[in-house]
């Protein structure tokens, strides 16, 4: 038996000394981030608190991995009704996430957000499993190539 472990009398379980260093590093990243990263999430269900819970948690963990505090701005897709509205709502963000949705509501706002992201060479991500975001981004991606320009 090694000196660093002790044998428990119940069920022969070896207890190891608790290591708090990994948890302390994560806590340090939460308390003292190197900076902030602003992510705009343009979606159809942003008013529902838990609609994008897994996306929110993923963004937060991604920020922690890079020693950044993630600041999420929830943008209702229907509020982006023109390219000018996309500039006004998305210009300050460091990245844009367009999660998918079902139905026609908010589609035009999602298209404007995607076009803004692509034309401004933004960090852009689309959540597309069985959703509409990938179908929406393809015309925005191909349009510059049709005009003889290079797509992003």
C-alpha positions, 0 to 999 in steps of 0.5 A, a space after each residue: 500500500 502506498 503512503 499517499 492512499 489509505 484503505 477504508 474499512 468499508 468495502 475495501 475502497 482506497 481513498 486518495 487525498 483530495 486534489 483541489 488544484 483543478 477546481 481552484 484554477 477554474 474558480 480563478 478563471 471565473 473570478 479573474 478573467 483576462 477579458 470579456 467576449 460578447 456573443 450575440 445570440 440571434 434566435 426565435 425563442 430568446 424570451 424563453 429562459 431555458 430555450 437555449 440553456 445548453 447553448 448558454 452553458 456551452 458558451 460559458 464553458 468556452 469562455 472559461 477555457 479561454 480565460 474570458 468572461 462570456 457576455 451573451 446578448 439575446 437578440 430576438 430575430 424578429 427585431 432585425 428587420 433590415 440590414 441597418 437593424 443588423 448593424 445596430 444590434 450586432 456591431 458591438 459583438 465579438 461573435 454571432 450565434 444563430 441557433 435554428 428554429 422551426 417555422 417562418 417567424 423570424 427567418 428574415 432577421 436570421 438571414 440579415 444576421 447571417 449576411 451581416 456576419 459574413 460580410 463583416 468577416 465575423 466569428 460566426 456559428 450556426 447551430 444546425 442539427 435538424 434546424 433551418 440555420 444551415 439552409 439560411 446561411 447557404 444563400 448568404 455564403 454563395 451570393 458573393 461568389 455569384 457576384 465574382 467575389 470570394 465568400 467568407 
